[in-house]
Amino acid sequence: MNNVLGNKRKSAARESGVVRGELRRLRGSRMAMLSIVGLIVIPLLYSGMLIGAFWDPYGRLGDMPVAVVNEDQGAEMDGKALHVGDDLVRELQENDDFDWQVADRDQAMQGLEDHKYSLVFVIPDNFSEKTTTLADESPEAAQLSYYVDDGYNYLTSTIGAKAAESLKEKVSAEVTKAYAETVFAAIGNAASGFGDAADGAEKLADGAKAAEDGAQQLRDNLAKLTGGAESLEQGVAKLASGSEQLASGAGAAAKGSESLAGGLGALVSGAGELQAGAEQAATAAASVAGGAEKLAASGKELASGAASAVQGSEQVASGAGDLAAGLKQYAAAHAELADDPALQRLLAAAEAVASGAGQARDGVAAVASGAQELSAGQASLAAGAEQLAGGADSLASGAGTLGGKLAEAKAGADSLSAGMQQVLSGAESLRSGLKQAGSGLLTVSEGSSSLSAGSEKLTEGISQLAGGSTELAGKLGEASQEASSLGGNDRQAAMFAEPVSLAESKLADIPNYGTGMAPYFLSLGLYVGVLMSTVILPLRDAAGKVRSGWRWYLSKLVLFVPVVLLQAALVDAVLIWGIGLEVPSVPLFYAISAAIGLTFMTIVQFFVTLADTVGRFLAVVLLTLQLASSEGTYPAVMLPDWLQAIGDWMPMTHAIKALRLALAGSSALQIAQQLLLLAVYAAVFAAATWLLFKARSGRADKYTIRPVEAAAQA
C-alpha cells in the first residue's frame, strides 16, 4: 500500500514537473522578474498616456492663440453710427473661447506662417456697411474671413471652421437683434397709424351710410325718370306722326301756291294787255263815232271778258282767303309753332294775297260794271264821244291800277310759294328730328332702366361698404391695440434674433473627449501589452519534463494570465483614480478589462505558439485591421465598405463596445452579449492553442530547455 502511494506521489511530481519548472525558472531569474514588472506597465504607457493626452483637448482652447484683424470702417444706419467690427472685437476679448489677440493684417499673416497664431480672423472694411443692407431689397451678407495653416495641423482648420461658424452665428444674432429692435420701433409707429386708420374707417363708415341713403334716393328718382322717359317716348311718337301729316299738307300747300303764282302771272299779263287796249281806246276815242258798231261789238266782248275776269278774281280772292284762314287754323292748332318766324311770314304773305285778291275782285267787278254800262251806252256812244274818251281814260287808269294790284298779288303768291317751300323743308326737318328724338328717347329709356338696375346694385354695394367700413374700423382698432402691445423689449428682440434653441439630450453622460476615447485606447493598450509580453515570456519551450499537452499549456497560462490580469488592474486603477475616468461600476469595469485582456492573450498566444516571430507579425496585422475597422474613432458607416464588412468579426470591436456600454451605464444584458462574443473568441483560440500543445507533446524533447540552457537564459 505504501509503495502504491509513493509511486502515485512520484507520478504526480513528474506530471507537474513542467509547471513547477516554469515557476522555478521565473523565481531563479531576477531579470525575468523585473521584465514582468515592466510588462505590467506597458498597457499603462499606451492607454494612460494616450487618454491623458487627449483627456480634454477642447477644454484648453482658451490657450490657443487666435489673431483678430479689424479693418472695419463703420457705417451709418437710421442716423446712428454703427461699428460692428469694434463691437465684435470687444465681445471676443471678453470671452475665453480662444486666446484672442488683436493684430494688423501683416502681423497676423506673418504670425500664422511662423505658427505663432493657430488661426487668423479678418473683419473686412465694409463689414458694418453690409450689415445695414438687411432691410434693403437686395441685402448683402457681411463676410468674415479666416485663415489657417491646415498643412501644419489639419485639426486646427477643423477647429477654425467651427469657431468661424460660431462667430457667424453670434454676429448674425446681434445683427438680427438690432434689426428686430428697428422692426419693433416701426411696429410701434404702425400702431399709431392703425389708430388713425381706425378713425378714418369710422368716418368712411359714416360717409358710406350717407351714400347709402343718397343711393336709395337716386334709385327712386331713376325709377321716376324711367317712367317719364317712356311717356315722353310715346308723346314724341305721336308728334312724329303729326309732323308727317304737317309735311304732307305743307307739300300740298306748296303745290297750290305755285299754281296760284302761275295764275296770277297770267292775270298780270292780261291786265297789261287790258291797259294797252284801254290806252288804244283812249287814243281812238276820237274815231269812236266812226266805229260805233265796232265799238258796240267790242263792248259786248269786253263785257263778256269782264264777267269772266270777275269770276276769276272772285276765285282768286276766295282761294287767298281760304289759304290765310287755313294757315291761321294750323298756327292755332300748333301752339308750339306760334313763334316760328317762317310761319309768321307765310301767314302775313297769305293775308296780303287775300287782301290784294279782294281788291282785284273789286276792280274786276268795276270793269265788268263799266263794260255793262259801255254796252248799255252804245246807243249814246256817238253822242257821248267825249264821255267815251273820258271813260277810256278812266278805263286806262283802272287797268293800270288793276295791273299794279295783280303784280302785287303775283309777288304775294311768289312769297307764298317760297314760304310754303320753307314750311315743307321745316316740316321735313321736324319729322327727321322727331324720329331721331324718338330713337334717342328709346336709348334714354333703356339706359334709364339699366341705370335703375345699376342703382340697386350700387345701393347694395354701398350698404356692404358701410358694413365693411364698420368692421374695418373695429379690426383696425384691434390691430392698433395688438401692435401697441408689442413693446419690443430686449428679450423679444433676442427671441427674434434666436427664435430656436437647441436642447441636447444624452443617453449617456460622457463628459469629455478622453472618456469617449478611453475604450479605444484601453483596448489598444491591453492588446499591445499582451503582444509585448510574448517577447519576454517563453511561450513555446518546456521548462521541464512534458507529460501531457494540457500540463504544457497550463505551465504557460501560469505565467501569462497573472501578467495580463495585473496589466488590466494597473491601467484601470490609474485611469479611474489617477486621470479621473468616471465609471458607473468599478468592479464591472475591472472584470470587463480582465476579460478583454485574457481574450487578446489567447489570440496572440496562439499566433506566437504557432509561428513565433511570424506569429507576432500576424498578431500585428490583426491589430492593424482591428484599429481600422473597430469603430474606435469614427462610426462604421463612415468607413470603406470592406472595413465595414470585417468590423463585426474583429474581437476589438466587441471589446470597445463592452467598455462603452460599461461607461454609459447600460444594462448588464447588453454588456453580457459583447462579453459572450469575446468568450467565444477566447474559447476558440484557447482550444486551438491547447490542441497545438497536445500535438507537440509527443516530441516535447525538441522544445525542452536543459538546465544549462535555463541557467544561460536566466
C-alpha positions in Angstrom: 0.0 0.0 0.0 2.8 2.4 0.9 4.6 1.5 -2.3 1.5 2.4 -4.3 1.0 5.8 -2.6 4.7 6.5 -3.0 4.5 5.6 -6.6 1.5 7.9 -7.0 3.2 10.8 -5.3 6.2 10.3 -7.6 4.0 10.1 -10.6 2.2 13.4 -9.6 5.6 15.1 -9.1 6.6 14.0 -12.6 3.3 15.1 -14.1 3.6 18.6 -12.6 7.2 18.9 -13.4 6.7 21.3 -16.4 4.6 23.7 -14.3 7.0 23.8 -11.4 9.8 24.1 -13.8 8.3 27.4 -15.2 7.9 28.7 -11.7 11.4 27.7 -10.7 12.8 29.3 -13.8 10.9 32.6 -13.0 12.0 32.6 -9.4 15.5 31.8 -10.3 15.9 34.9 -12.6 15.8 38.4 -11.1 15.9 39.8 -14.6 12.8 37.9 -15.5 11.0 39.3 -12.5 12.0 42.8 -13.5 10.9 42.2 -17.0 7.5 41.0 -15.9 7.1 44.2 -13.8 8.0 46.2 -17.0 5.4 44.2 -18.9 2.7 45.1 -16.4 3.4 48.8 -17.1 3.2 48.6 -20.9 -0.6 48.9 -21.2 -0.5 51.9 -18.8 2.1 53.5 -21.1 -0.1 53.2 -24.1 -3.6 53.7 -22.7 -2.7 56.1 -19.8 -0.6 58.4 -22.0 -3.0 58.5 -24.9 -6.0 59.0 -22.7 -4.2 61.6 -20.6 -3.0 63.5 -23.7 -6.5 63.5 -25.3 -8.4 63.8 -22.0 -10.0 67.2 -22.6 -8.3 69.0 -25.5 -11.3 71.2 -26.2 -11.2 72.4 -22.6 -7.9 74.1 -23.4 -9.0 76.0 -26.5 -8.6 79.1 -24.4 -4.9 78.7 -24.7 -5.0 78.6 -28.5 -3.7 81.9 -29.8 -6.0 83.4 -32.4 -5.3 86.7 -34.2 -8.2 89.2 -35.0 -7.7 91.8 -37.7 -10.3 94.5 -37.6 -10.4 96.6 -40.8 -14.0 97.7 -40.4 -14.6 101.3 -41.3 -18.0 101.6 -39.7 -21.3 102.7 -41.3 -24.4 104.7 -40.5 -28.0 103.4 -40.1 -31.1 105.5 -39.3 -28.8 108.4 -38.4 -26.8 106.3 -35.9 -23.1 105.4 -36.2 -22.6 101.6 -36.5 -19.2 99.9 -35.7 -20.0 96.2 -35.8 -16.3 95.3 -36.1 -15.3 97.2 -32.9 -18.2 95.6 -31.1 -17.3 92.2 -32.2 -13.6 92.6 -31.2 -14.7 93.7 -27.7 -17.0 90.8 -27.4 -14.3 88.4 -28.5 -11.8 89.7 -26.0 -14.3 89.3 -23.2 -14.8 85.6 -23.8 -12.2 82.8 -23.2 -13.1 80.5 -26.1 -9.6 81.3 -27.5 -6.7 83.4 -26.7 -7.8 86.4 -28.8 -5.1 88.8 -29.9 -5.7 91.9 -31.9 -3.2 92.5 -34.7 -2.9 94.1 -38.1 -3.1 92.0 -41.3 0.7 91.8 -41.9 1.5 90.8 -38.3 -1.3 88.3 -38.3 -0.3 86.6 -41.5 3.3 86.5 -40.6 2.4 85.1 -37.2 0.3 82.4 -38.9 3.3 81.4 -41.1 5.6 81.3 -38.0 3.0 79.3 -36.1 2.6 82.0 -33.5 -1.1 82.1 -34.3 -3.2 79.0 -34.9 -6.0 81.0 -36.6 -6.4 84.5 -38.1 -9.8 86.1 -38.4 -10.2 89.2 -40.6 -13.1 91.6 -40.3 -13.2 93.5 -43.7 -13.5 97.2 -44.1 -17.2 97.0 -45.3 -18.4 94.7 -42.6 -20.7 97.3 -40.8 -21.8 98.6 -44.2 -23.0 95.2 -45.3 -24.9 94.6 -42.1 -27.0 97.7 -42.8 -28.4 96.2 -46.0 -30.6 93.7 -44.1 -33.7 95.8 -44.8 -32.8 96.6 -48.4 -34.4 94.9 -51.4 -31.1 93.2 -52.3 -29.3 92.7 -49.0 -25.6 91.6 -49.0 -24.2 89.3 -46.3 -21.4 90.7 -44.2 -18.4 88.4 -44.7 -15.9 87.3 -42.1 -12.7 85.7 -43.4 -10.4 83.3 -41.5 -7.0 81.8 -42.4 -5.5 78.6 -41.2 -2.4 76.6 -42.0 -4.0 73.2 -42.4 -0.8 71.8 -43.8 0.8 72.3 -40.4 -2.1 71.0 -38.4 -5.3 69.8 -40.1 -7.2 69.6 -36.8 -6.6 73.4 -36.4 -8.5 74.0 -39.6 -11.4 71.9 -38.3 -11.5 73.9 -35.1 -11.2 77.1 -37.1 -14.2 76.2 -39.2 -16.3 75.5 -36.0 -15.1 78.8 -34.5 -15.9 80.7 -37.7 -19.4 79.2 -37.7 -19.9 80.1 -34.1 -18.7 83.7 -34.8 -21.1 83.9 -37.8 -24.0 82.8 -35.6 -23.1 85.3 -32.9 -22.8 88.2 -35.4 -25.9 87.1 -37.2 -27.8 87.1 -33.9 -26.6 90.5 -33.0 -27.4 92.0 -36.4 -30.8 90.3 -36.3 -31.4 91.6 -32.8 -30.6 95.2 -33.9 -32.9 94.8 -36.9 -35.6 93.4 -34.7 -35.4 96.4 -32.4 -35.9 98.6 -35.5 -38.8 96.5 -36.6 -40.4 96.7 -33.2 -40.0 100.5 -33.3 -41.7 100.5 -36.7 -44.5 98.4 -35.3 -45.0 101.0 -32.6 -45.3 103.7 -35.3 -47.6 101.4 -37.2 -49.8 101.0 -34.1 -50.4 104.8 -34.1 -51.1 104.6 -37.9 -53.6 101.8 -37.2 -55.4 104.1 -34.7 -55.6 106.9 -37.3 -56.7 104.4 -39.9 -59.4 103.2 -37.5 -60.7 106.8 -37.0 -60.7 107.2 -40.8 -62.5 103.9 -41.2 -65.2 105.1 -38.9 -65.6 108.3 -40.9 -65.7 106.2 -44.0 -68.5 104.1 -42.4 -70.5 107.3 -41.7 -69.9 108.5 -45.2 -70.9 105.1 -46.6 -74.1 105.3 -44.6 -74.9 108.7 -46.1 -74.0 107.5 -49.5 -76.4 104.5 -49.0 -79.3 107.0 -48.3 -78.3 109.0 -51.4 -78.2 105.9 -53.5 -81.7 104.9 -52.3 -83.0 108.4 -53.4 -81.1 108.0 -56.7 -82.8 104.7 -57.3 -86.2 106.1 -56.6 -85.6 109.1 -58.9 -84.2 106.9 -61.6 -87.4 104.8 -61.4 -89.4 108.1 -62.0 -87.1 109.0 -64.8 -87.6 105.7 -66.4 -91.4 106.2 -66.3 -91.2 109.8 -67.6 -88.8 108.7 -70.4 -91.4 106.1 -71.5 -94.2 108.7 -71.5 -92.0 111.2 -73.4 -91.2 108.5 -75.9 -94.8 107.9 -76.6 -95.6 111.7 -76.9 -92.7 112.1 -79.3 -94.0 109.2 -81.4 -97.4 111.0 -81.7 -95.6 114.3 -82.5 -93.7 112.5 -85.2 -96.9 111.2 -86.7 -98.4 114.7 -86.7 -95.2 116.1 -88.3 -95.6 113.6 -91.1 -99.2 114.9 -91.7 -97.8 118.5 -91.5 -95.2 117.7 -94.1 -97.8 116.2 -96.4 -100.2 119.3 -96.0 -97.3 121.6 -96.5 -96.4 119.8 -99.7 -99.9 120.2 -101.0 -100.0 123.9 -100.0 -96.7 124.4 -101.7 -98.1 123.0 -104.9 -101.2 125.2 -104.6 -99.2 128.3 -104.0 -97.1 127.5 -107.1 -100.4 127.2 -109.1 -101.6 130.5 -107.7 -98.5 132.3 -108.6 -98.8 130.9 -112.1 -102.4 132.1 -112.4 -101.6 135.5 -111.1 -98.8 135.8 -113.6 -101.2 135.1 -116.4 -103.7 137.6 -114.9 -100.9 140.3 -114.7 -100.2 139.7 -118.3 -103.9 140.1 -119.2 -104.1 143.2 -117.2 -101.2 144.7 -119.1 -102.9 143.9 -122.3 -106.1 145.4 -120.9 -104.2 148.6 -120.1 -102.7 148.7 -123.5 -106.2 148.3 -125.0 -107.6 151.0 -122.9 -104.9 153.3 -124.0 -105.6 152.4 -127.6 -109.3 153.0 -126.8 -108.5 156.4 -125.4 -106.4 157.2 -128.4 -109.0 156.0 -130.7 -111.8 157.8 -128.8 -111.8 160.4 -131.4 -112.7 157.8 -134.0 -115.3 156.2 -131.7 -118.1 157.9 -133.5 -117.0 156.3 -136.7 -116.7 152.9 -135.3 -119.7 152.8 -133.1 -120.9 149.5 -134.4 -117.4 148.0 -134.0 -117.2 149.5 -130.5 -120.6 148.1 -129.6 -119.4 144.7 -130.7 -116.1 145.2 -128.7 -118.2 146.5 -125.8 -120.1 143.2 -125.7 -116.9 141.2 -125.9 -115.4 143.5 -123.2 -118.5 142.9 -121.0 -118.2 139.2 -121.6 -114.4 139.2 -120.7 -115.1 141.4 -117.7 -117.6 138.9 -116.5 -115.0 136.1 -116.8 -112.5 138.3 -115.1 -115.0 138.8 -112.2 -115.3 135.1 -111.9 -111.5 134.6 -111.9 -110.9 137.4 -109.5 -113.6 136.0 -107.1 -111.9 132.6 -107.3 -108.5 134.2 -106.6 -109.9 136.2 -103.6 -111.7 133.1 -102.3 -108.5 130.9 -102.6 -106.3 133.5 -101.0 -108.8 133.9 -98.1 -109.1 130.2 -97.6 -105.3 129.9 -97.6 -104.9 132.7 -94.9 -107.7 131.1 -92.8 -106.0 127.6 -93.1 -102.7 129.0 -92.0 -104.3 130.7 -89.1 -106.0 127.4 -88.1 -102.7 125.5 -88.4 -100.9 128.1 -86.2 -103.7 127.9 -83.7 -103.6 124.0 -83.7 -99.8 124.0 -83.2 -99.2 126.4 -80.4 -95.5 125.4 -80.3 -95.1 126.9 -83.8 -96.8 130.2 -82.9 -93.4 131.9 -82.6 -91.9 130.3 -85.7 -90.6 133.2 -87.9 -91.2 131.3 -91.1 -94.8 130.5 -90.3 -95.4 134.1 -89.4 -94.0 135.3 -92.7 -96.1 132.8 -94.5 -99.2 133.9 -92.7 -98.6 137.6 -93.4 -98.0 136.8 -97.1 -101.2 134.8 -97.3 -103.2 137.7 -95.7 -101.6 140.2 -98.2 -102.5 137.9 -101.1 -106.1 137.6 -99.7 -106.3 141.4 -99.5 -104.9 142.0 -103.0 -107.2 139.4 -104.4 -110.2 141.2 -102.8 -109.1 144.4 -104.4 -108.6 142.7 -107.7 -112.0 141.3 -107.4 -113.5 144.7 -106.7 -111.5 146.2 -109.7 -112.6 143.4 -112.0 -116.2 143.9 -110.8 -115.9 147.6 -111.6 -114.5 146.7 -115.0 -117.4 144.4 -115.5 -119.8 147.1 -114.4 -118.2 149.6 -116.8 -118.4 147.1 -119.6 -122.1 146.7 -119.0 -122.5 150.4 -118.9 -120.4 150.6 -122.0 -122.6 148.1 -123.7 -125.7 149.9 -122.4 -124.4 153.2 -123.6 -123.5 152.1 -127.1 -126.6 153.8 -128.3 -125.5 157.0 -127.0 -121.8 156.3 -127.9 -121.9 158.5 -130.8 -123.4 161.3 -129.0 -121.2 160.9 -126.0 -117.8 160.5 -127.7 -116.4 162.9 -125.2 -117.8 160.8 -122.4 -116.2 157.8 -124.1 -112.9 159.4 -124.2 -113.2 160.3 -120.5 -114.4 156.7 -119.9 -111.5 155.4 -121.9 -109.1 157.4 -119.8 -110.8 156.1 -116.7 -110.6 152.6 -118.1 -106.9 153.1 -118.8 -106.4 154.3 -115.3 -108.3 151.4 -113.8 -106.5 149.0 -116.0 -103.2 150.4 -114.7 -104.4 150.1 -111.1 -105.6 146.5 -111.8 -102.2 145.7 -113.3 -100.4 147.1 -110.3 -102.6 145.1 -107.9 -102.3 142.0 -109.9 -98.5 142.5 -109.8 -98.7 142.8 -106.1 -100.9 139.7 -105.9 -98.3 137.8 -108.0 -95.5 139.0 -105.7 -97.5 137.8 -102.7 -98.2 134.5 -104.4 -94.4 134.1 -105.1 -93.7 134.9 -101.5 -96.4 132.4 -100.5 -94.8 129.7 -102.7 -91.4 130.4 -101.3 -92.8 130.4 -97.7 -94.6 127.1 -98.3 -91.3 125.6 -99.6 -89.7 126.7 -96.3 -92.6 125.3 -94.4 -92.2 122.0 -96.3 -88.5 121.9 -95.6 -89.1 122.8 -91.9 -91.7 120.1 -91.7 -89.3 117.5 -93.2 -86.6 118.6 -90.7 -89.2 118.4 -87.9 -90.2 114.9 -89.0 -86.5 113.8 -89.2 -85.7 115.4 -85.8 -88.7 113.8 -84.2 -87.6 110.4 -85.5 -84.1 111.0 -84.1 -85.6 112.2 -80.8 -87.7 109.1 -80.7 -84.7 106.9 -81.2 -82.7 108.9 -78.6 -85.6 108.7 -76.1 -85.7 104.9 -76.7 -82.0 104.8 -75.8 -82.6 107.1 -72.8 -85.5 104.8 -71.7 -83.3 101.7 -72.0 -80.3 103.5 -70.3 -82.5 104.7 -67.5 -83.8 101.2 -67.0 -80.2 99.9 -66.8 -79.2 102.8 -64.6 -82.1 102.0 -62.3 -81.0 98.4 -62.1 -77.4 99.5 -61.5 -78.5 101.9 -58.8 -80.0 99.0 -57.0 -76.6 97.2 -57.1 -75.0 100.5 -56.1 -77.3 100.7 -53.1 -76.4 97.1 -52.1 -72.7 97.8 -52.6 -72.7 100.9 -50.6 -74.6 99.0 -47.9 -71.9 96.4 -47.9 -69.3 99.2 -47.9 -70.9 100.7 -44.8 -70.9 97.3 -43.1 -67.3 96.6 -44.2 -66.1 100.0 -43.1 -67.6 99.5 -39.7 -65.9 96.1 -39.4 -62.6 97.6 -40.8 -62.8 100.3 -38.1 -63.2 97.6 -35.4 -60.4 95.4 -36.8 -58.0 98.4 -37.2 -58.8 99.3 -33.6 -57.9 95.8 -32.5 -54.8 95.8 -34.7 -53.8 99.1 -33.1 -54.2 97.7 -29.6 -52.3 94.5 -30.5 -49.5 96.5 -32.2 -49.3 98.7 -29.2 -48.8 95.6 -27.0 -45.7 94.7 -28.9 -43.4 96.9 -26.9 -40.3 95.3 -28.4 -38.2 94.8 -25.2 -34.7 93.3 -25.2 -36.0 89.8 -24.5 -38.3 90.0 -27.5 -35.6 91.3 -29.7 -33.3 88.5 -28.5 -36.0 86.0 -29.2 -36.4 87.4 -32.7 -32.7 87.1 -33.3 -32.5 83.5 -32.0 -36.0 82.0 -32.1 -34.8 78.4 -31.9 -32.8 77.0 -29.0 -31.1 73.6 -29.0 -31.8 71.2 -26.2 -29.3 68.3 -26.1 -30.4 65.1 -24.5 -27.7 62.5 -24.0 -28.4 58.8 -23.5 -25.1 58.6 -21.6 -23.2 61.4 -19.8 -19.8 61.3 -21.4 -18.1 64.4 -20.0 -15.1 64.8 -22.3 -13.1 63.6 -25.3 -10.8 61.4 -23.2 -13.8 59.5 -21.7 -15.2 58.9 -25.2 -11.8 57.6 -26.5 -10.9 55.5 -23.4 -12.5 52.3 -24.7 -10.4 52.5 -27.9 -7.2 53.5 -26.2 -7.6 50.9 -23.3 -8.3 48.1 -25.8 -5.2 49.2 -27.8 -3.1 49.2 -24.6 -4.2 45.8 -23.5 -3.5 44.3 -26.9 -0.1 45.9 -27.1 0.7 44.8 -23.5 -0.2 41.2 -24.4 1.8 41.4 -27.6 4.9 42.8 -25.9 4.6 40.1 -23.2 5.2 37.5 -25.8 8.7 38.9 -26.3 9.6 38.3 -22.6 7.6 35.3 -21.6 8.6 31.9 -23.0 5.5 30.6 -24.8 6.9 27.8 -27.0 9.5 25.9 -24.9 9.1 23.5 -21.9 10.9 24.1 -18.6 10.7 20.5 -17.5 9.6 17.1 -18.5 6.4 17.3 -20.6 4.0 14.6 -19.6 0.9 15.9 -21.4 -0.2 18.8 -23.7 -2.6 20.1 -21.1 0.2 20.4 -18.5 2.4 22.1 -21.0 -0.3 24.6 -21.9 -1.1 25.1 -18.2 2.6 25.9 -17.5 2.3 28.9 -20.0 -1.0 30.1 -18.6 0.5 30.2 -15.1 2.9 32.8 -16.3 0.8 34.7 -18.9 -2.6 35.1 -17.0 -1.2 36.8 -13.9 0.7 39.3 -16.1 -2.4 40.1 -18.2 -4.6 40.5 -15.1 -2.0 42.8 -13.4 -1.8 44.8 -16.6 -5.5 45.3 -16.7 -5.7 46.1 -13.0 -2.9 48.6 -13.1 -4.2 50.5 -16.1 -7.8 50.6 -14.8 -6.5 51.9 -11.4 -4.6 54.8 -13.0 -7.4 55.7 -15.3 -10.0 55.7 -12.6 -8.1 57.2 -9.6 -5.2 58.9 -11.4 -6.7 60.5 -14.5 -10.3 60.7 -13.2 -12.2 58.4 -15.5 -15.8 58.2 -14.3 -17.0 54.6 -14.2 -20.6 53.7 -13.0 -19.4 50.3 -11.7 -15.8 49.9 -10.9 -15.9 46.1 -10.3 -17.7 45.6 -13.6 -15.2 47.8 -15.4 -12.3 45.7 -13.9 -14.0 42.5 -14.9 -14.5 43.7 -18.5 -10.9 44.9 -18.8 -9.7 41.5 -17.5 -11.9 39.6 -19.9 -10.6 41.7 -22.8 -7.0 41.2 -21.8 -7.5 37.4 -21.4 -9.2 37.2 -24.8 -6.4 39.1 -26.5 -4.0 36.8 -24.7 -5.5 33.7 -26.1 -5.4 35.1 -29.7 -1.8 36.4 -29.5 -0.6 33.3 -27.6 -1.9 31.1 -30.4 -0.2 33.0 -33.2 3.1 33.2 -31.2 3.0 29.5 -30.1 2.2 28.6 -33.7 4.9 30.5 -35.6 6.9 32.5 -33.0 8.2 35.8 -34.8 5.9 35.2 -37.8 3.1 34.7 -35.3 3.8 38.1 -33.7 3.8 39.7 -37.2 0.3 38.1 -37.8 -0.8 39.5 -34.4 0.4 43.0 -35.5 -1.5 42.7 -38.8 -4.6 41.6 -36.8 -4.1 44.7 -34.6 -3.9 47.0 -37.6 -7.1 45.6 -39.0 -8.9 45.9 -35.7 -7.7 49.5 -35.2 -9.1 50.4 -38.7 -12.4 48.6 -38.5 -13.5 48.5 -34.9 -15.3 52.0 -34.8 -12.8 53.2 -32.3 -12.7 56.7 -33.8 -15.4 57.0 -36.5 -18.7 55.3 -36.9 -18.7 52.2 -39.1 -20.9 53.9 -41.8 -18.0 56.3 -42.4 -15.6 53.5 -43.1 -14.9 51.9 -46.5 -17.2 49.0 -47.3 -14.6 46.3 -47.0 -13.7 47.5 -43.4 -17.4 47.6 -42.5 -17.7 44.0 -43.7 -14.9 42.7 -41.4 -15.6 45.1 -38.5 -18.1 42.8 -36.7 -15.7 39.9 -37.0 -12.9 41.7 -35.1 -12.5 40.9 -31.3 -11.5 44.5 -30.6 -14.9 45.8 -32.0 -16.8 43.9 -29.2 -14.2 44.9 -26.6 -14.7 48.6 -27.4 -18.5 48.1 -27.4 -18.4 46.4 -24.0 -16.3 49.2 -22.5 -18.5 51.9 -24.0 -21.6 50.2 -22.6 -20.0 50.0 -19.2 -19.0 53.7 -19.2 -22.6 54.6 -20.4 -24.1 52.6 -17.5 -26.0 50.3 -19.9 -27.8 47.2 -18.8 -25.9 44.0 -17.8 -27.6 42.1 -20.6 -26.1 44.4 -23.3 -22.7 44.1 -21.8 -23.0 40.3 -21.4 -23.8 40.0 -25.1 -20.4 41.6 -26.0 -18.6 39.6 -23.3 -20.1 36.4 -24.6 -18.7 37.1 -28.1 -15.3 37.7 -26.5 -15.6 34.5 -24.6 -16.3 32.6 -27.9 -13.1 34.1 -29.3 -11.1 33.2 -26.2 -12.5 29.6 -26.1 -11.8 29.0 -29.8 -8.2 30.3 -29.6 -7.5 28.7 -26.2 -8.7 25.3 -27.6 -6.6 25.8 -30.7 -3.5 26.5 -28.5 -4.2 23.5 -26.3 -4.5 21.3 -29.4 -1.3 22.7 -30.6 0.5 21.9 -27.4 -1.1 18.5 -27.4 0.1 17.8 -30.9 3.6 18.8 -29.9 3.7 16.9 -26.6 4.8 13.7 -28.4 8.0 15.4 -29.4 8.4 17.7 -26.4 12.1 16.9 -26.1 12.6 19.2 -29.1 11.2 22.1 -27.1 12.6 21.2 -23.6 15.3 23.5 -22.2 18.2 21.8 -20.4 19.4 23.1 -17.0 22.5 24.7 -18.6 20.3 26.5 -21.2 17.9 27.5 -18.4 20.8 29.0 -16.5 22.0 30.7 -19.6 18.6 32.2 -20.2 18.4 33.4 -16.6 
